[in-house]
Amino acid sequence: MKTGRKGPGVTESIKVFTVNVNWAGLVSGGSHEKRLLNNLLDSYNVLERPVGNESDPLVLSFGLTLMQIIDVGL
């Protein structure tokens, strides 16, 4: 039965989601990763800000670049 839609259907999406959720529990970082994170964040203070004056606002900027266009549905 064709619905005229392209791409995976709802059933396929549910299967992929289920497989990803199941694998998420099996994949974990090793002891080296845990030790690295502990060393990096050992003296981390959430109240410190990277500014000279605490009353100055912290301005963040970030960018996004499109690397590849897979499909354009016209």
Backbone torsions as a table, in degrees:
resi	resn	phi	psi	omega
1	MET	NA	115.5	-179.6
2	LYS	-93.1	136.5	178.8
3	THR	-106.4	-2.9	-179.3
4	GLY	84.1	0.9	179.7
5	ARG	-92.6	147.3	174.6
6	LYS	-99.4	154.8	176.2
7	GLY	92.7	-179.3	-177.4
8	PRO	-69.6	147.8	177.8
9	GLY	-84.4	-176.4	-178.7
10	VAL	-62.9	-41.1	-179.2
11	THR	-61.4	-44.5	179.2
12	GLU	-64.3	-39.9	179.0
13	SER	-63.3	-40.5	178.5
14	ILE	-65.2	-40.4	178.1
15	LYS	-61.8	-46.5	-179.6
16	VAL	-63.2	-43.5	178.6
17	PHE	-60.6	-44.6	-178.8
18	THR	-63.0	-43.8	179.1
19	VAL	-62.9	-43.4	179.9
20	ASN	-63.7	-40.6	179.3
21	VAL	-65.6	-41.1	179.3
22	ASN	-64.8	-40.3	-179.8
23	TRP	-71.3	-27.8	-177.6
24	ALA	-60.0	-34.5	179.2
25	GLY	-74.1	-22.3	-177.7
26	LEU	-88.8	-23.5	-176.8
27	VAL	-94.8	126.0	177.9
28	SER	-150.3	160.5	177.8
29	GLY	-75.7	158.5	-179.9
30	GLY	-86.2	-175.0	-178.9
31	SER	-66.5	-30.5	178.7
32	HIS	-65.5	-40.2	178.4
33	GLU	-63.8	-42.9	179.9
34	LYS	-63.5	-42.8	179.3
35	ARG	-65.0	-40.2	178.2
36	LEU	-62.4	-47.3	178.9
37	LEU	-62.3	-40.6	177.5
38	ASN	-62.5	-41.4	179.4
39	ASN	-67.8	-40.7	-178.5
40	LEU	-70.3	-38.2	-173.6
41	LEU	-102.7	10.9	-176.5
42	ASP	-60.2	-44.7	-177.9
43	SER	-105.6	22.5	-178.5
44	TYR	-73.2	131.5	178.1
45	ASN	-120.7	119.4	-176.7
46	VAL	-68.3	-16.9	-178.4
47	LEU	-85.6	-14.2	179.9
48	GLU	-80.0	141.2	179.1
49	ARG	-125.7	144.5	-178.1
50	PRO	-81.6	59.7	178.0
51	VAL	-133.7	155.8	177.9
52	GLY	-72.9	-36.6	-179.3
53	ASN	-120.8	127.1	-176.1
54	GLU	-62.0	-24.1	-179.5
55	SER	-84.9	-10.3	177.3
56	ASP	-72.1	139.2	176.3
57	PRO	-71.4	149.4	177.4
58	LEU	-97.6	114.9	-177.0
59	VAL	-97.4	121.9	177.6
60	LEU	-110.9	141.6	174.0
61	SER	-136.9	145.3	178.5
62	PHE	-148.1	161.7	-178.8
63	GLY	-128.8	166.2	179.9
64	LEU	-137.9	131.2	-179.3
65	THR	-121.8	131.0	177.1
66	LEU	-83.7	120.4	-176.2
67	MET	-92.6	-35.3	-175.6
68	GLN	-155.4	138.3	174.3
69	ILE	-103.4	119.5	-177.5
70	ILE	-81.6	-48.3	-175.2
71	ASP	-154.5	142.8	174.2
72	VAL	-121.2	110.8	-178.5
73	GLY	-83.5	103.7	178.3
74	LEU	-104.4	NA	NA
